[in-house]
Amino acid sequence: MKLRVFNIIKNTKVEGPGNRYCIWVQGCSRHCKGCQAVHTWSHSGGELYDVEDIIEDIHTQKDKIEGVTFLGGEPFEQAEALGIIAEDVKKEGLSIVCFTGGTLEELGKNPINKKLLDNTDLLIDGEFIQELTDYSRPWCGSSNQRYHFLTDRYNEEIFTKYKNKVEVNISKNGQIFMNGMGNFDEIQNKLQLNVLR
């Protein structure tokens, strides 16, 4: 099975609890006003990866990471492929954090989402609403977004343990990729950078 991917960072500290392997999926039909990741909207962009190759790569990182984070794009538009990855990751003792513009209630109605939901420890749901922009909680961009602790792996302690942060990654070819949660436009303007996010 294939997964359409915008980007992978194999070790990041700003996309969920602890060090994480982070997969930005390519493709999103929601198109939230003010979205910081419009380049992930196209369903024909990014690159196709074999799910088994991603799983194998995660296994090589498992001693360096606490878990895997799915975001994008809209992860639940590729729920079947991510469900396979999540199930394997959980067997290795790693955690799963997943972001979605949908709501848990609507996602639970579609049986295709079951494996991904069943293997997710922390689900952060809700569309980004520009008028409700709020960076006071970890990993959320607007105040309507909700945390769902679907297992006992994480709990409300994350609110005091973690704060929003941003990482800047520079590839060998000089391309800059900024990830995490914060006011990216303000950061980019202050640094006068041409950033891919």
N, C-alpha and C positions, 0 to 999 in steps of 0.2 A: 504494500500500500504506500502511496505517496502523500507527502505533506507539502503544501506550498508555503514557503518560508520567506519572510522579509529579511530577518537577521537572527543570528545566534550569538550570544555572549556566553562563554563557557564558565565564567566566574565573575559574578557581580554581587555587590553588597547593598544595592539600592532597590531591588525589585522583589522584596519580601524578606522574611526573617532569615538571618544568617547569610552565608555565601551561597549563591544559587546559580544554576545553569538556566539561562533564560532564552526562551524561544518566542520571537515575535512572528506570528503567523501573518501571511499575506492574504488580504481580502476582507472587506467589511462592507455590509450593505446599509449600515445604520447612518453613517455620515453626520455625526454630531457636529453642530455648529461650534466652531472654536477648537475643534479637535487638533491636538498637537502632532498627530500621526497620519495626516491625510495621504502620505505616500504609501501607506499600507492598505488603502481602500481598494485599489484595483485588484480584481480577481485574476488578472493575467500577468501581473508583475511578479517580482520575487524569483525564487528558484525552487524547483521541485527536488525534494529529498526523499530517499527511501526511509520509511519509518524504522526499519531494522538498523540502518546506518546511524540514525540519530540515537537509538537505544544503545548501540555499541559504543558510541562516543560518550554518552552519559556514563556508562560503566567505567570508562577510563578516567572519569573525573570524580567518581563517587567518594573517594577519600578526601577530596578537597571541598566538597559542597554539602550543604544540609538538605538541599532539595532542588526541585525544578519549578520554574514559573512559566506559565503560558499567558501571553497577552498579544496585542496586535494593533491592527486587524481585530477580527472577532473570532476568538478560539472556537466558539460553538458552531461556526460555519464549517469547521473541520473536526467536529467532535469525535467522529469515528476513529480517525487516525490518532488524535491526541489521547483518546481513551485507551488505545493499545499502549502508547508510551507511558501513560500514567499508571496503568496496571502493572507494568514491568517495574517501573521506578519504585512503586510502593513495596513490591516484593524485595527490593534491595535495601529497604529501610529508609529511603529518602522520602521527603514530603512533597506535596503538590500544592502550589498556589495558582489560582486561575482568576483572571480578570474577564469580565464580560459586560457588554452594554445591555444585555438582557436582564431579566429578573429571575431569581431562583424559581419562583412560581411558574413562570411561562416555560422555562427550560425543562422543568420537571414533567411537563405534559408531553414532551417528545421522547419516545423510547430510544432514539439514536443517541441522546445525551446521557443515557443511564450509566454507561461504563465510565465516562469522564467524571460525572458527578459523584459516583460511588467511590472513586479513587482520589477525589480532591479533599484536601485538609482544610484549606481556607479559600472560600469563594468571595470575591469582591464584585458586587453586581451593581447595575444601574448605568444608564447612559451618562456621559459627561454633559452637564447643563451649564453653559457658559455663564448665565446669570447667577448661578449658585456656586461659582468658583470659590474653593476653600481648600487651602493647603495645610490646614492645621492637624489633620489626621494622617498617619502614615499610609502612603501609596494611593491616596484618593485625591481626585482633582476637583470634585464638587460635593457639596454637603448632602445631596440626595443619595449618594452611593453607600451601599451597606456591606457590612462584614458578616459572613456566615461561617461559623466554626462547625464544619461538617463532621469533624472527628475531634478527639480530645488532644490532638497534637499541639494545637495553639488555643489561646484564650485571650481574654481582655488584657492580659499583661502586655500584649504587644503595643498597646496605646501609650504606655509609659516607657517601654524598653526601646522603641524605635521612633525615629523622627525622619521626616522627608529629607532626602539628600539627592544630589545629582552627581553622576560620573561623566567624565569626558574621556572618550577613547579615540586614539589616533591610529589609523591603520598604517601599514608599511608604505602605502601609496599616498599618504598624507590626508586621507579622507577622515573627517571628524564626525564621530557619532556620540550624541549626548543622550543619556538615559537616566531614569529615576523619576522623581516627582518634584515639580517646582515651576516657577514662572520662566519657561524656556525662552520666551521672547525677550524678557528683561535681561536674562543672563547672556543671550546671544548678542544683544545690542551693546551691553557693557563691554563684552570681550571683542566685539566687532568680528564675529566669526560667521562663516558660511557653513552651517551645521546640518547634518543629516540626522533626523530623529524619527 
